[in-house]
Amino acid sequence: MFINIDLQTTSEKKMTISKIKFIDNTNIKETIDNYQSITVCSDKIIKSWKESLFSYEWLLPDGKIKSLEELSKKDQPKRIKIEKQIKNNELIEKPVLGIGILDNIEIGIGKEIFLTLASNNIKSIQVHTPKAYTNDFKKFLS
């Protein structure tokens, strides 16, 4: 069984970063001083994250983001929630990214946020990254 939602058509997917209002992720509020907020290129992040052991949950083998129907029953409501937040111009929590053991990007918190934004053609996304990885993220900046 799939959950139905009215998604925007491709021609309507012209959102820009100026329409998305990002806020700090509440999951890291106790350690926020250890993080920086940066704006990354979603395409570059996805290309790197494709190498993650967990990317199969949201990405097809060719690296494209799964459609709502292709997502698992567990992940469909997460995508729907973020789609509604985008549509309603609600505040969006910044995803938290890091570097994995294979030197690829890992989405530690908020993969449903990051990938839903990217699937809606958002090319520049604000994220949190550990300050210790500042140099590692330079090539992913938007």
N, C-alpha and C positions, 0 to 999 in steps of 0.2 A: 504494500500500500504506500502510495506517495502522498505527500502533503501538497496541496495546491496553493499557489500564491500568484497574484497578478504581478508579473515581472515586467520591467520596462522593455520596450523593443530596442533593437540595436540603434535605431536612429535617435532614440531618446536618451541614450547613454552618453551624455555630454557633460557629466559632472566634472567640476574642477575642484582643486584643493581649496579654493576660496569658499566653496559651499559646504565643506566638511569642517566641523568645529571639533577639534581634538582636545581631550583632557587627559591628565595624567592617569595612568592605570592604577586602580585602587589596590591591586595585588602587590604592588611594590612600595606602597606609601611609607612603610617603616624603614625602607632602605633607599629611598629616592635619591639621597645624596651620592649613591654609588652609580647612578645612571645619568645619561645625557639624553636630551631630546634632539633627534635629527630628522631630516626629511630624506627619504630614500626613494629610489626608482623601483617601482613594483616589479617591472620586467626583469631587472637585474637580480632582485632578491629571489624571485621565483625560479629563475635559471639556476641559481646556486642551491636553493632549498630543494630542488628536484632530487638532489643527491641524498637527502635525508631519508632515514629509515622509515619515517612517518609520512612522507609526502604522498604515498599511495592513497591515503584516506581522502585527500582533496584534489590530487592531480591525476590525470590520465598518464599512461606510459610515455606519451609524446611531450609531456610537460604542460599541457593545457589544463586549466582549472575545470573541474567537473561541473556540469550543470546541476541544478537542484535535483532533478530526477536521477542523476547518476550518483549522488551522495547517498551515504548510508542513512537509514531511518534515524539513527542517533544524531547525525550531523545536519539533517534537513531543518529541524527547528532552529538550530543555531544560525544557519544562513538566513532563514526567514526573519528572525529577530533583527539581525543586522540590516537586512533589506528594508525593514520597516523603519529602523532608526534613520537610515539614509533618506528615505522618502519623506519622513517627518522632520527632517533637519534637526535631529536630536544630537546631543553631544556624543562623540564616539571616543571610547578609551583607546589610547595609543597601545598597539601591540608591543610586546617585549621580545627583542631579537638578541641572539647571541651567536657564537661561533661553535660549531660542533667538532667532534673528535676527528672528522675527516676534513677539517678546515672549510666546511661549507656553512652556509647560514642555517641556523635553527630558529624556529619561531617558538619561543619558550611559553609565552602566554599570548592568547589572542589570535591564533591562526584563523579562526572563523571570521574575525574582524578583518585581518589583512587580506585574506583571499576573497572575501565578499567585496571589499572595496576594489581590489584588483579586477575582479570579474565584472565590475561595473565601470571599467575603463578608467579608474583612478590611477594615474601614472606616478603621482608623487604622494607618498604617505608618511605622516609623522609617526615615529616610533621611539621607543626607549631602547638604548643599548648600554651595556656596562661601559663605564668610562675606561676601564682597562683595555677595551677593544677599539678605542678611537681610531687608531691607524688601520685596523683591519676593515673598517667600514667606509673608509674614504672612497674606495672604488664603487660603492653602492649609492653614494649621495646623488640626490636629484638636482 
